[in-house]
Amino acid sequence: MAFDSKHNQEKSNAFDPDALRAKYSEERDKRVRPDGNAQYQEVKGEFSYFVQDPYIENEIKRDPIEDEVEVVIVGGGFGGMLAGARLREAGVDDFRIIEKAGDFGGTWYWNRYPGASCDIESYIYFPLLEELNFIPKEKYTNAPETLEYCQLMAKKYKLHERSCMQTEVISAEWDESIGRWIICTDRKDRIKARFIVNSNGPLNRPKLPDITGINDYKGHTFHTSRWDYSYTGGSSAGNLTKLKDKKVAVIGTGATAVQCVPHLGETAEHLYVFQRTPSSIDVRNNTKTDPEWASSLESGWHAKRRNNFESFLAGVYQKEDLVNDGWTELFRNLFSAFRKRRPPKYKIATWAVSSVFSPKLYKLGFESYMREKFLNFVGMDNLMQEMEMADFEKMEQVRARADAVVEDPKTAESLKPYYRQFCKRPCFHDEYLQTFNKPNVTLVNTEGKGIDQITDKGIMFDGKEYEVDCIIFATGFEVGTAYTRRSGYEIYGRDGISLTDKWKDGLSTFHGMHSRGFPNCFFFGPQHSAFTANFTYSLDEQSIHLAYILKTALAKGINLIEASQEAEEGWIETIVEKARLTQDFQEKCTPGYYNNEGHPNVLAQNTFYGGGPIEFFGLMDRWRSDGNLKGLELSNK
Ligand code: NDP
């Protein structure tokens, strides 16, 4: 049966939902592998060169440090920087940020590949914009401006003077006898700290496919997060002149590849793009910042805009779409469909959603109860069906764009994503699809299988060897592996128990931030907390939360903070309970790191807070308003 989308009855595009459902599950089934995360290998040992820092100009030479600070923050990305900034605001100045890279920036320090930029609107992606009185130059910023902004943040909050760069933490151990953490580094530092904050970033550890022959390759190779400009020439703006006489292969077609492929295609003698699953490539439509708009912004605009965007993504009704881009489109269409149709049920529903789901009321804590009431009223099934139809419609547009842009029909077909928009990170680009019209660019569609083998000369797929001078791995980052494997250091809590041991049967935290047995130790999520596309928002909320706890503790002379057994067990129950809300969606998705490589909720306990970020932030806000640090055991001994 062909379905004439209710959202766009005036449009003629028709699709068959049953056929699309069948196609989506067929494409998913092709890709689910029993080995899940084990299909990738850890970048260590003989692969260590994949994670060396190619950007350090002057290596720091210094003696080991042996001293004590109040707070050690591990990680100098946006999380660590925000933690420092919010601690400064709270009057906690005695902290030290330890960062293995040469400077601040985290993911932006490492990911300087050509074309690197952010698909989340810069006006909401950059944190502390009002505090820094800064407006990015364009709606979607790029890597250089983001790194510049990190420098501005560091300057404003005097972070450099409280940091230790080119230094990698190798262990953190709780010393019960003195009530301090002992943090050891690869520079033989031994730093004591009352509190430790682990802000390691969710995408910090590059991964490689565990493919036969990967060691045999004799050509040049690197991972996108350690771009070798000495080999390619050029800069993050492109112009990779040294590739003019080189045959290059890129493995992977995720958000990173989508941004660097156009630059590679521009200059390489020949580019082979090895695709396992196509990304969804929607219109980007970047624009310069309108100075008039920028000067019209009133105090509080930033928080309002961030919250508005996040609400759209969480399906929380908003009257106005401030960001108004491809991320918010799905729910924008859905809400406007509710409004347009206006049968009484939806009229009331619209009113109910707008009043009940307003962020203000969220803070009052009625959301779970009222959401349930609302969903019962509208009908959960109805809402889910509407969302699915809006999604089909959106993805039909994305697929039609591939047909419209890519000249070769077979290549166009191969570039069409058959899954729901938020199964994988949606991409927005205005040159990626066009690259496949170039005579020097070949898409090797592996039909969900991935490449077969790497040889000494290149890549084998389907019996054919593609000889190349260089293989670039755009294969992403470890997400579903053990926390300490990704962070790169072990944490030993009370009685010498390691975090790896404590979490071996599943994550165990209170609010994602504390874990019993690890006193005065704080973790920045997304594990057990908010998973959001605009991740700096979540990091900022976590920093505010951390600063509140530390300020309160220090003011009250509290020396020890630890999650109570009861609170931690309660939080795990909440995480498991809320995981049910997303389970069905994730199970039907094509594999990727969003759904644990096609094995979602193998352990429901290991997921994010399933109620969504807005609900989570509201919960944390109310917890702070209570003022009694409920769920934490406190001691001033
Ligand atoms: P991803 O994990 O998103 O992509 C990895 C790619 O490698 C996928 O296409 C994957 O295919 C492919 N792959 C893995 N193994 C094989 C194999 N054996 N053979 C062939 N292909 C293989 O990593 P990215 O670095 O692209 O992106 C990571 C995240 O970084 C994004 O999700 C986003 O959060 C962030 N980011 C944001 C950007 C933005 O704002 N625009 C830009 C870049 C990154 P398959 O899909 O089949 O698994």
Boltz pocket constraint, residues with backbone or C-beta under 6 A from the ligand:
constraints:
  - pocket:
      binder: B
      contacts: [[A, 31], [A, 117], [A, 118], [A, 119], [A, 120], [A, 203], [A, 209], [A, 211], [A, 251], [A, 252], [A, 253], [A, 254], [A, 255], [A, 256], [A, 257], [A, 259], [A, 274], [A, 275], [A, 276], [A, 277], [A, 425], [A, 446], [A, 448], [A, 449], [A, 450], [A, 451], [A, 474], [A, 475], [A, 476], [A, 477], [A, 591], [A, 592], [A, 593]]
      max_distance: 6.0
